[in-house]
Amino acid sequence: MRQFGMVQHIPAPPIHPEKLHDLSLRGKDNTDWSRMHVQFVQEWQSRHHRVWTQPACDTPHLSYSSEYMVWYRKHTRRWISPSTAKEGYVVSTNVRMFLNNYL
């Protein structure tokens, strides 16, 4: 949502039915997959009726301590290589210490 100038909220957990992992598409059965997954087919077919709109965000940047950024840091891989991880960890630690001392 931020990329479109809107407030970024913490997303809801994804729909992830466990039984989908047990399905096998091998063999010659006559399964009608459109009926078996009717919930997902209907959701896809109605996607144009679920376009998210809201007023533009007042602040151009998220603060380090905003609810979304706290969630984001817990759920993302922020560093790709050991060298960037080391550098990023030092920067993160310094920012955290600064915020704890001055807020």
C-alpha positions as CSV (number, residue, x, y, z in Angstrom):
1,M,0.0,0.0,0.0
2,R,2.9,2.3,0.6
3,Q,3.9,2.1,-3.0
4,F,0.6,3.7,-3.9
5,G,0.9,6.4,-1.2
6,M,-1.4,4.8,1.3
7,V,-0.8,3.8,5.0
8,Q,0.7,0.4,5.2
9,H,-1.1,-1.9,7.7
10,I,0.1,-5.2,9.0
11,P,-1.4,-7.8,6.7
12,A,-3.6,-10.6,7.8
13,P,-2.1,-14.1,7.8
14,P,-2.5,-15.8,4.4
15,I,-5.2,-18.4,3.8
16,H,-3.2,-21.7,3.7
17,P,-5.4,-24.8,3.9
18,E,-3.2,-27.7,5.2
19,K,-5.2,-30.3,3.1
20,L,-3.7,-28.7,-0.1
21,H,-0.4,-30.3,0.7
22,D,-1.8,-33.8,0.7
23,L,-3.3,-33.4,-2.8
24,S,-1.8,-35.4,-5.6
25,L,-2.4,-34.5,-9.2
26,R,-1.0,-37.8,-10.5
27,G,-3.3,-40.5,-11.8
28,K,-6.3,-40.5,-14.0
29,D,-9.2,-39.3,-11.8
30,N,-12.0,-37.1,-12.9
31,T,-11.6,-34.5,-10.2
32,D,-13.3,-31.2,-11.1
33,W,-10.7,-28.8,-9.6
34,S,-12.8,-25.8,-10.2
35,R,-15.5,-27.2,-7.9
36,M,-13.0,-28.5,-5.4
37,H,-11.4,-25.0,-5.1
38,V,-14.6,-23.0,-5.6
39,Q,-13.7,-20.6,-2.8
40,F,-10.4,-19.6,-4.5
41,V,-12.0,-19.5,-7.9
42,Q,-14.7,-17.1,-6.7
43,E,-12.2,-15.0,-4.9
44,W,-10.2,-14.6,-8.1
45,Q,-13.3,-13.9,-10.3
46,S,-14.4,-11.2,-7.9
47,R,-11.0,-9.5,-7.6
48,H,-12.1,-6.3,-9.4
49,H,-14.7,-5.7,-6.6
50,R,-12.1,-5.8,-3.9
51,V,-9.7,-3.0,-4.9
52,W,-8.3,-1.3,-1.8
53,T,-8.7,2.5,-1.7
54,Q,-8.1,5.0,1.1
55,P,-6.8,8.5,1.5
56,A,-3.2,9.3,0.9
57,C,-0.6,8.9,3.7
58,D,0.2,12.1,5.5
59,T,3.8,11.2,6.3
60,P,6.2,10.1,3.5
61,H,8.3,7.9,5.7
62,L,7.6,5.2,8.3
63,S,9.2,5.6,11.6
64,Y,11.6,2.9,12.9
65,S,9.3,2.3,15.8
66,S,6.0,2.3,13.9
67,E,3.8,-0.8,14.4
68,Y,4.2,-1.9,10.8
69,M,8.0,-1.5,10.9
70,V,8.3,-3.5,14.1
71,W,6.2,-6.3,12.5
72,Y,8.2,-6.0,9.3
73,R,11.6,-6.5,11.0
74,K,10.2,-9.7,12.7
75,H,8.9,-11.2,9.4
76,T,11.4,-10.4,6.7
77,R,14.9,-11.4,5.8
78,R,16.7,-8.0,5.8
79,W,20.2,-9.1,4.8
80,I,21.3,-11.4,2.0
81,S,25.0,-11.9,2.7
82,P,27.1,-12.2,5.9
83,S,28.9,-8.9,5.1
84,T,25.6,-6.9,4.7
85,A,24.2,-8.7,7.7
86,K,27.1,-7.5,9.9
87,E,26.8,-3.9,8.6
88,G,23.0,-3.9,8.9
89,Y,23.1,-5.4,12.4
90,V,25.5,-2.6,13.6
91,V,23.3,0.1,12.0
92,S,20.1,-1.5,13.5
93,T,21.7,-1.7,17.0
94,N,22.8,1.9,16.8
95,V,19.4,3.1,15.7
96,R,17.7,1.1,18.5
97,M,20.0,2.5,21.1
98,F,19.5,6.0,19.9
99,L,15.7,5.6,20.0
100,N,15.8,4.1,23.5
101,N,17.9,6.9,24.8
102,Y,16.1,9.9,23.2
103,L,12.4,8.8,23.0
